[in-house]
Amino acid sequence: MKTALVIGATGLVGKQLVQQLLADSRFHKVIVFGRRPLGIADAKLEEHLINFDAPEEWQHLVKGDVLFSSLGTTLKQAGGQNQQYRVDYYYQFKFAEAATQNGVPTYVLVSSSGANPKSLIFYSRMKGALEEAVKKLGFQSINILQPGLLHGHRDESRFGEVAAYKVLHLLDKVGLAGKYRPYEDRVVAQAMVNAGIAAVPGVHIYTLGDIFKLAEGMPQERRQHST
């Protein structure tokens, strides 16, 4: 039985992830770090309300078996590129760094399709830079998921995503979307859980259709490996 560590628990995928971890008997404790409480009552759940800008206050608490990282914000919510970079890159990297210093062996990160540290697109470049940075940390097993369009219930409306989802959903219904069909929040969360349980040594990148297979429990030997 494992202890799960979670950041980004109030986000689209993070909410589903916490619910699945709490329901999974293979995890006996789920420790969530965030800026506001989840409002969930569960004997397995332990919450720490933290200031991400003060790692000296919380880094000693980052102890367990698997760190699940699904933290993120939008440019609009953050208020600018510098602020978004602080949340999406700096906070996640400092947390991953603390985990390795405390001997956490397995890391599971939700990144993004198209992540590339050399991209001309700020968001893709930021995601790619984080991927490259965490690969250099001392985790035994690093699992990076790069989903495309995410779909699920959000607290805020995103017109562009809603429009794109309708198009891809229609294509999926007639069998034309293929691996580009929308990624339901619960599917990405299940893929994260499966990656954390498997904890296969090395660095593993899951893109597009790989994520659907991982969520379904794809056999270990068929997973994509990148070292």
ABEGO torsion letter per residue (X at the ends): XBBBBBBGAABAAAAAAAAAAAABAABABBBBBBABBAGBBBAABBBBBBBAABAAAAAAABBEABBBBABEBBAAAAGEAAAAAAAAAAAAAAAAAAAAAAGBABBBBBBBBGBBAABABAAAAAAAAAAAAAAABABABBBBBBBBBBBEBBABBBAAAAAAAAAAAAAAAAGAAEAABBBBAAAAAAAAAAAAAAGBBEBBBBBEAAAAAAAAGBBAAABBBBX
